[in-house]
Amino acid sequence: MTDFDADSWAARFTLLSDPTRLRLVAEMHAHPGSTVAELAASIGITENAASQSIRALRDQGWVRSEKVGRRVHYEVVGDAIVHRILHDIIGVGHITPVHRHDHAHP
């Protein structure tokens, strides 16, 4: 058998098995720096549901946050494996919106 960390891979795929978490990861990847409110609105869930899912993703190292003033902005970590899963397996692309919030002004 090939030597790999099966437990680690199972944990990664378990996180992605939840449709809400998967949608949030895809949205954060497409729109890095989004807030909980922006993410929740974009995938049609409550802010509370988004917060709970983001917490699980952050606890497992998929997502990082940056506090700017009173707002917290989220993005997918710059992990090559996560990036390949999103692009090659799931088919998520990068989206550049016309108007985005400015991190310098909370």
C-alpha positions in Angstrom: 0.0 0.0 0.0 1.2 3.5 -0.8 2.3 5.5 2.2 0.0 8.5 2.8 -2.0 10.1 5.6 -5.4 8.5 5.1 -6.8 10.2 8.2 -5.8 13.7 7.0 -7.3 13.1 3.5 -10.5 11.7 5.0 -10.8 14.8 7.2 -10.4 17.0 4.1 -13.0 15.2 2.1 -15.4 15.1 5.1 -15.3 18.9 5.2 -16.1 19.1 1.6 -18.9 16.6 1.9 -21.1 19.2 3.4 -22.8 21.3 0.6 -22.8 24.5 2.6 -19.1 24.3 3.4 -18.3 23.4 -0.2 -20.3 26.4 -1.5 -18.5 28.7 1.0 -15.0 27.4 0.0 -15.9 27.9 -3.6 -17.2 31.4 -2.9 -14.2 32.4 -0.8 -11.9 31.2 -3.5 -13.7 33.1 -6.2 -14.1 36.2 -4.0 -11.2 36.3 -1.5 -11.6 38.8 1.4 -15.4 38.5 1.7 -17.2 39.0 5.0 -19.6 36.5 6.6 -22.5 38.7 5.5 -21.3 38.8 1.9 -20.7 35.0 1.8 -24.0 34.2 3.4 -25.9 36.4 1.0 -24.1 35.1 -2.0 -25.0 31.4 -1.3 -28.4 32.1 0.3 -27.9 31.1 3.9 -28.0 32.9 7.2 -25.0 34.6 8.7 -25.1 32.2 11.6 -25.0 29.1 9.4 -22.1 30.7 7.4 -20.2 31.5 10.6 -20.6 27.9 11.9 -19.4 26.4 8.6 -16.5 28.9 8.3 -15.4 28.0 11.8 -15.2 24.4 10.9 -13.2 25.2 7.8 -10.9 27.5 9.7 -10.3 25.0 12.5 -9.1 22.5 9.8 -6.8 25.0 8.1 -8.8 25.5 4.9 -9.6 29.2 5.6 -7.9 32.1 7.1 -9.3 35.4 8.4 -8.1 39.0 8.7 -9.8 41.5 10.9 -10.0 45.0 9.5 -11.7 47.4 11.9 -14.8 45.6 13.1 -15.1 43.4 10.0 -13.5 40.0 9.4 -12.6 39.0 5.9 -12.1 35.4 4.9 -10.2 33.6 2.2 -9.1 30.1 1.3 -5.6 29.4 2.3 -2.9 29.4 -0.4 -2.6 25.6 -0.3 -1.8 24.0 -3.6 -3.9 20.9 -2.8 -6.9 23.0 -2.0 -6.4 25.0 -5.1 -6.2 21.9 -7.3 -9.3 20.4 -5.7 -11.3 23.6 -6.3 -10.1 24.0 -9.9 -9.4 20.5 -11.3 -12.0 18.5 -9.5 -14.8 20.9 -8.7 -14.3 23.3 -11.5 -14.3 26.5 -9.6 -12.8 29.5 -11.4 -11.6 32.9 -10.3 -14.2 35.7 -10.6 -13.2 39.3 -10.5 -16.2 41.4 -9.5 -16.7 44.9 -10.9 -17.0 46.5 -7.4 -15.3 45.0 -4.3 -14.9 46.3 -0.8 -11.7 48.2 0.1 -9.8 46.5 2.9 -8.3 49.9 3.9 -11.7 51.3 4.8 -13.7 49.2 7.3 
